Amino acid sequence: MADAVRCPHCANMTSSALAHCQRCGTGWEGAPTHTAHMVPSASPPQSQSLQSPQSYHYAAPGPAAPPPVFYKNPSIGAVLSFLFMGLGQIYNGQIGKGVVFIILYGVSWLLCLVVIGFITTPVLWILGMIDAYSSAQGINRRMYAEETAQPEPR
């Protein structure tokens, strides 16, 4: 190897054209270039010119952890619906329902011109808060049931 570089971490001779050591994965600046797990090898590779006390090879990482579960806070959903009709539903991920509540709320305000809106607007506003709260609770129950479900034996 005419243009070889000695790895500062494991002393392995590697081509200088590479940005990292072929054996240990250490970059030439001393930082690992990937996050694979290192485990001791049963037998050292035969191609290296300088043997280190313990050789390593890369093992595949274990199974990935499940993604985190984000539960919906029913109180936040109700407060958002209190501040602006439909925001609680949008917070819960029910965007279509939230848009429908916003449109109904606008129509209800227009109905104030013919007096009926003075009844429908507060009723719709209260229903929106109740719906946001109860929808968040239902979403949380479903998420918890999915999270704790036991896989069926094969």
C-alpha positions, -999 to +999 in steps of 0.1 A: +000+000+000+019+030-013-007+056-003-017+041+030-027+059+062-025+045+097-058+048+117-052+069+149-077+047+168-068+011+158-035+015+139-050-003+109-034+006+075-061+019+052-061+036+018-057+074+021-085+078-005-110+068+021-123+093+047-126+067+075-109+035+087-122+003+070-119-017+103-131+006+131-150+033+112-131+062+128-128+093+106-093+107+100-102+136+123-109+110+151-147+111+150-167+080+141-185+084+108-215+061+116-233+047+146-231+009+141-223-011+173-189-025+177-185-060+191-154-081+195-146-104+166-138-140+171-109-139+147-090-108+135-090-099+098-061-114+079-055-083+056-042-059+083-004-055+086-004-045+123-024-067+147-042-049+176-049-068+209-086-070+201-102-067+167-137-055+161-163-060+134-196-042+130-228-060+140-262-049+129-280-028+155-308-044+175-344-039+168-354-002+167-374+012+196-410+019+188-417+056+180-429+076+210-466+079+216-479+114+220-511+115+239-536+144+234-543+166+265-581+170+267-577+202+286-556+218+259-582+208+233-610+224+253-591+256+260-582+259+223-619+255+214-627+281+240-603+306+224-614+299+188-640+274+177-625+244+159-589+247+171-594+220+197-605+196+170-575+206+148-552+200+178-566+165+182-557+158+145-594+160+133-587+187+108-619+181+087-641+183+118-622+215+130-628+232+096-665+222+098-668+237+133-652+269+121-676+272+091-706+264+113-694+290+139-692+316+111-726+308+098-740+309+134-726+344+138-743+354+106-775+340+120-773+366+148-787+390+122-820+371+124-818+366+162-815+328+161-777+331+161-779+344+197-790+309+206-770+288+182-736+305+187-732+298+224-746+263+221-722+255+192-693+271+211-700+249+242-705+218+220-672+224+204-654+225+237-671+194+249-663+176+216-627+186+217-623+173+253-642+140+247-624+134+214-590+138+230-600+113+257-612+088+230-580+092+210-560+086+241-580+054+249-574+041+214-537+049+214-533+032+248-552+001+236-529-001+206-498+004+226-506-023+252-521-048+227-505-082+228-495-096+194-514-127+184-494-159+187-487-176+154 
